[in-house]
Amino acid sequence: MNKLSALALALAATLTALPALAQDTLAKIKEKGVLTVGVKNDYKPWGFLDPSGKIVGLEIDLAQEVADKIGVKLEMVPVIAANRIEFLRQGRIDLMIATLGDTAERRKQIGMIEPNYYAGATNVLAPKSAGLKKWEDLKGRKVCAVQGAYYNRRVSQMYSPELVVFPSVPDALNALQGNNCVAFLFDDTLIVSTLSGGDPKWTNYEMPLNSEDPQLWAVAVRLDDLDGAFGKLLKDMSVEWHKSGKLLALESKWGIKQSPYLIETNKKLKGS
């Protein structure tokens, strides 16, 4: 056999082994005795630092449950939007539970576990004194918004507020505090995080409406793990989280207004 043929055979053997290696992630986690999860530590109440400096939150509880299911210790790695996908792809974390929106573009890079475990949605932050009760109450009133937000058009078409658009979230929040608008339109997860953050300047504010237009969030793994043993374990756990009411209970634990997505998915899976 010449050197070229030997090299070709070696390469073929390596390529053949790659899927098997990828599917061994669960076995490797069990072998090392540690599950490494990328989490947020700055997004209360999903993942944040308590007074002692410990990372806690709804997503942390889910990460711990996965580790307990596998029978290993949990190691948490704080991630941010700019690095979380690369951390996962590079193998620096085994999975990610970090307020990750499930999009078609991201599905090309990483594996999204279904059913999705959560969903952000559209709502408003408003002074309690505004007396907002329903979306129709926004008609003809100035509402602060952020340039480029996907829900601006939908809310404008459906409820006819006078949107006052700003380039960033801090600018819009400052305008709200300055009484330049009756409410701030944004993703309800950020609004909940703002209200639960303990800053006294938001004491007299609320999220008064029913959230609409859900944006699904996903637990994420590497693409090669999605259809392997690790991905199957997580898919089964996500089904059970919904079916048992676990996610609804965690919302209550962390003081989060009930998500219509969780309510609907619980009903659907309980009846299956």
C-alpha positions, 0 to 999 in steps of 0.5 A: 500500500502506498503512502497516499492510499494509507493516508486516505484510509486513515482519513476515512477511519477518522471521519467515520469515527466522528459521529460516534465520538460526538454521540459520546458526550453524555458518556464523557460527562458521566466519566468526568463526573461534571456537567458544564453549563453556560448560564447567565449571571446578570439576567434576574431572575433567570440567572443572577448573583445572590448577595453571597455571590452565588449564581441562582435563578430559574435557569440555574434550577434547570441546569441543576436538575439536568446534572442531578438526572445524569448523576454528576456535579454541576459546573456553571460558566457565566456567558453573555450573548457575544460568546455563548454560541462559540463557547458551546461550539468550542466545547467549553460548555456541554450545554447552554441554558442562557435566555437563548432565542430560538432562531433559524440562523442559530439552528445552523450553528447549534442544536435547539432542544424541543419542546422549547423551555420558555418564551419571551414575549411583548409587553410594556413597562409603565407607571402604576399611575398610568392605569393601563389594563389592556393593549387597546389603552395604548391607542393614540398615546406616546409609547417609548420603543427601541429602534429595530425591535421586531414587535414595533410594527405589529403593536403599531398596526394592532393598537395604534400607539404613537411610538417614540423610537430610541436607539437603545434600551437605556435611552428609552428607559430614561425617556420613560422615567422622564415622563416622555411616554406613558409606557416602554414597549419591549420583551417582557423578560427584560421588563421582569428583570428590571422590576425584580432587580431591586432598584428603587426607581422602579418601585412605582412601575409595573408590567400591566398587560398580558404578554403577546407574540411569544419568542421561543427560548431553547436549551442548546447543545452542539449540533452533533449532540442533538440526535444523540443520547445527550440530546434525547435525554434533554428532549425527554426532560423538557417534555417532562418539565412542561407536562409536570408543571415544573416550569410553571412552578419555577415561575412562581418560585422566582416571582415571574408573571405566568407565561402564556406559552408555558400555560398552553404547552402544559395543557397540550402535553398533559392531554397527550 
